[in-house]
Amino acid sequence: MPMPADQLEAELRAAFPDADIDIEDLAGDGDHYKARIASSAFAGLSRVRQHQLVYAALNGKVGGELHALALETTPKAG
């Protein structure tokens, strides 16, 4: 079953409460999203590590409920 965009955003907000988050449904099917996330949690981390934090926050849903997730992560300016 696909993951609604609001559920994806809620899960990301729970993990990154200070984040600016923008979710885009790429295919209109609730299965392929692009997420732009700016969070202070990413400060000083490599892009790979930032993405690992996002995948960890989604508890294995990427590849399951969430077929594809394109990520743009950046540290949030304080």
C-alpha positions as CSV (number, residue, x, y, z in Angstrom):
1,M,0.0,0.0,0.0
2,P,1.4,3.4,-0.9
3,M,2.4,5.9,1.7
4,P,0.5,9.2,1.6
5,A,2.6,12.4,1.4
6,D,1.2,13.7,4.7
7,Q,2.3,10.5,6.5
8,L,5.8,10.7,4.9
9,E,6.0,14.4,6.1
10,A,4.8,13.5,9.6
11,E,7.4,10.8,10.0
12,L,10.1,13.1,8.8
13,R,8.9,15.9,11.1
14,A,9.0,13.5,14.1
15,A,12.6,12.7,13.3
16,F,13.6,16.3,12.4
17,P,11.4,18.6,14.4
18,D,13.2,21.8,13.4
19,A,13.3,20.9,9.7
20,D,11.9,22.8,6.7
21,I,10.4,20.0,4.6
22,D,8.9,20.0,1.1
23,I,7.5,16.8,-0.3
24,E,6.7,16.4,-4.0
25,D,4.8,13.4,-5.4
26,L,6.8,12.7,-8.6
27,A,4.5,10.2,-10.3
28,G,1.1,11.0,-8.7
29,D,0.9,7.5,-7.3
30,G,1.9,7.9,-3.7
31,D,4.9,5.7,-4.3
32,H,7.6,8.0,-5.8
33,Y,8.5,11.1,-3.8
34,K,11.1,13.8,-3.7
35,A,11.8,15.3,-0.3
36,R,13.7,18.4,0.4
37,I,14.8,18.6,4.0
38,A,16.8,21.4,5.7
39,S,17.6,20.5,9.3
40,S,20.2,21.5,11.9
41,A,20.6,17.7,12.5
42,F,22.6,17.7,9.2
43,A,25.2,20.3,10.3
44,G,28.7,19.0,9.7
45,L,27.6,15.7,8.1
46,S,28.4,14.5,4.6
47,R,25.5,14.2,2.2
48,V,25.7,10.4,2.5
49,R,25.4,10.6,6.3
50,Q,22.5,13.0,6.0
51,H,20.6,10.6,3.7
52,Q,21.4,7.7,6.1
53,L,19.7,9.6,8.9
54,V,16.6,10.1,6.7
55,Y,16.4,6.5,5.8
56,A,16.9,5.4,9.4
57,A,14.0,7.8,10.4
58,L,11.8,6.0,7.9
59,N,12.4,2.6,9.6
60,G,12.9,0.5,6.5
61,K,9.8,1.9,4.6
62,V,11.9,2.9,1.6
63,G,11.7,0.1,-0.8
64,G,8.5,-1.2,0.9
65,E,5.6,1.2,1.4
66,L,7.6,3.9,-0.2
67,H,8.9,2.6,-3.5
68,A,11.3,5.5,-4.3
69,L,12.5,8.6,-2.4
70,A,14.8,11.2,-4.0
71,L,16.4,13.3,-1.4
72,E,17.8,16.8,-1.2
73,T,19.2,17.4,2.3
74,T,21.0,20.5,3.6
75,P,21.9,21.8,7.0
76,K,19.5,24.4,8.2
77,A,21.0,27.8,8.7
78,G,20.8,28.8,12.4
